Amino acid sequence: MTTLSLASVLAESARRRPDHLALIEGEQRITFAQMWDQVRGQAAALEAEGVRPGDRVALMAPNTAEFPRAYYAILAAGAVVVPVHLLLSAEEVEHVLRDSGATLLLCHVAVAQTGVAAGLAVGVRTLTLGPEVPALASVKRLEENQATPLPLHRTTQADDPAVIFYTSGTTGRPKGAVLSHLNMVMNATVNAFDANDARPDDVALGALPLFHSFGQTVSLNTTWRVGATVVLLPRFEAADAIALMVRENVNTFHGVPTMYVRLVEAARDAPELPRLKIAVSGGASLPVPVLEAFEKTFGTPIYEGYGLSETSPSASVNQPHFGTRPGSVGHALWGIDVEIARAEIDERIELLPVGELGEIVIRGHNVFTGYLGNPEATAEALVDGWFRSGDLGTKDADGFVTIVDRKKDLIIRGGFNVYPREVEEVLLRYPGLSEAAVIGIPDPVHGEEICAVVVPDPAAAGPLDVDELIAFAQDHLGRHKYPRRVEVVDQLPLGPSLKVLKRELRRQYR
């Protein structure tokens, strides 16, 4: 019997560095010892509310101290965390609660209107987190229960479920990806000690949503695994983020590409910039022009990585040990294999030679145990011991993995394959352009036509000239690749994890 708990990430840092700051949020300063005491108290309160080991407890909260406190309390009680995206409608939250079999919903008062309504609709009891709010007086607060703290976290097996992440649901209803304690502890550990030069005295900005796998594993669990400090930012605004990083001496930033775009823009007016040691990008492919602009502005290399909710999430990342390569997602993390397989074969894994384009497949300690209650989808995703990512990419002779695009985002124009990321990289080198998303739209002649949805740079001297942009693309791309249609917008639609929602763009412009 092998026991392991994700709660030990916090418990061990509390034992080793009790007086070191674990968390900063606003005026709050909480040490590891204080946080672990609070967590054990909330775990006891959950048990008093009837939570038992193995129960699924949904957690709906922004990046405030309430999230990590409740997150680790659920784990310490031996229960399973079901994080809920904050941008979901009440109906979508109902699906998560119903599908996960959650017995309790912990909901921050800031999002209680949606959470409480969803809980009532499906008969799941709701407790609120955070300050007292008169309008919510009828809903019990978890903090009201002053139970005697648990002496230790409850026993769990290494393969027991720790977290159930609901995927973004680009096709059909979101599915619950079940991550074990082993998955989550190992991913935090290899991120902390093998990916980058993380140190106990680092200070990391927690601006990524903690309900998402990237923010949860890399910003929270990894930082606490090494015994360092997390500074929480409840809502990401680039200018506020820069000011907060300067004020709190933040040296580590984790973000998605849209965050890096915003930081470069905001840096133009910032009186002072933070001195960053580590900057990590994930969640979506980082355009090389954005990487170059950030590194020039902040004087810090970006280590781009790759992963999915089903892989805990980190699978590969540019690592100082191997060197970095702009445009790639680096090497597989310790104990993980990332390879390229023939994409058109579904029933088995056939690995391809170096340099060939195919589907990225992953195996290792980070791969999830399956989709909750969905054996068919699990069987499609886990083949011959590998997880099929649905992403297309290559791996070169030096071991660098490069993402070409999502299989479902591939555009086929006149029988020729067009990879949106390649087109986006070219467009973003056009002066006066801030963001670009390329999609395929139905076309009676070519099957699909290429459409670019772009956001002008707010600092540009004049309005964006669409004809010039198309001509620029035509000069730098093959005849079948350049966009024939360009839509100019103020902003691109973003999901809860700040990824561009291309499905929304396809729906809007089809």
C-alpha positions, 0 to 999 in steps of 0.5 A: 500500500502506497499512501500519498496526499497532495495536501503534503505539499503544504504540510511539508513546507509548513514543517520545513519553513513554518515562518516563511511567507506562503501567501500574500493577497492584498494586505494579508500576509500568511506564513506556511505554519499559519496556512496549514493551521487554517487548512486543518481547521477547515478540513475539520469543519468539512468533516463536521459538515459530513464530508468523508474521504473520497467525497467530491467537493466542488470549489468555486472561488477567485484568486483570493486566499479563500481558494488555496485554503479551501483547496488544501482543506478538501485534500486534507479531509481526504476528499476530491477537489472539483474546481469550477470555472468562474465564467460558467453560467449557472446551467454549466455549473449544474452540469459540473456538479451533476456529472462529478457527483459533488456532495458539497459546493464551496462558493466564494461570496463574489460568485455566490449568485451563480453558485448558489443557484446551481447548487439549488437546481441540482440539490447540492448543498452550498457553503460560502467562503469569504466575508459575511454578506448580508444578502447571503445570510441564509447560506451558511459560511464554512468559516462559521464552523470552528471545529478543532483542527485535524492533527494530520491530513487524512490517509489517501492512496497514491492512485486515489483521485485528488482533483477532477478538472473539467475540460473546456468542452470544445466538442460536446459537454465538458468531461471530468479528467481525473487526476490522482495524488501521484499525478499532481504531486509528481507534476508539482515536484518536477516543475519545482526541481527539474524544469527551472531554477526555482528557489525557496526564496522566490516570489511568484505571481499567482495571476493565472486562474487557480481553478485552471490546471496551469495556475493550480499546478505551476503557480500554486502547488509548484511554488509551495512544493519548493517552499516559496511565496505566492502573491495572488492577483484576483483579476489580471490587469497588466498595469496592476500586475506590473505594479504589484510585481514591483511592490512585492519583489516578484521574480517569477511570472507564469502566464498565457500568451494574452498576458504577455501581450498585455504586459508588453503594452502596459510596460510602455507607461510603467514607471518601473518594471519588475526584475524577473528571473523566471517567466513561463508561458503555457496554455496556448502557443506563444507567438515568437514575435510576442516572446521577442517583444517581452524578452526585449522589454523585460530582459527576461527569457520566456520558457515556453511549455506545453501540457493539458488538463489530462497531463496534470498539466505539464508535459514539456517545457524549455529548460535551462539544462537543455537550452531554449529554442523560441517557437518550441515547447522544449523537452519532456519533463523528468519521467515523462515521454513526449513523442510524435505518432501517426495522426490518422491511425486511432486504434494504435500508436505508431511512432514516427521518425524524427522530424515528421509531423504527427500527433503528440502523444504522452506517457508518464507519471503525469497522465490522468487515470481517465474521464469520470464515468466515460469509459468510451472517451477514456479508451479513445484518449489512452491508447497503448499506454499513451495519451493522445493529445489531439495536437499536431507537432514535430520533434527534432533530432535535439529533442525539442518538441514544436506544436504546429496546431490543434488537429481540430483547428487545421484548415484544409483549403483546396485540399492543402493543409494550412496551420493557423499558428504559422499564419498567426506568426507572420501576421504578428510581425506586421507593425501595428498589430497586437493580436491575431487568431486565424480560423477556417470558414466554409467556402463553396469553392475551396471547402474552407477559406482562411479568415484572420481576426485581428486586434490593432495595437492601441499605440499604433499611429493610425488605423489598421490598413487591412489591404496592406496587412493582406498584402504583407501576408501574401508576401510572406506566405504561400498562395494557399496560406494567406488570409483572404478575409480580415476582421478587425475587433477590439478584443478576442474572445477568451475562455476562463483560462484566457485562451482565445476561443476559436470556436466562438470566432468560427461560430461568429464568422462562418 
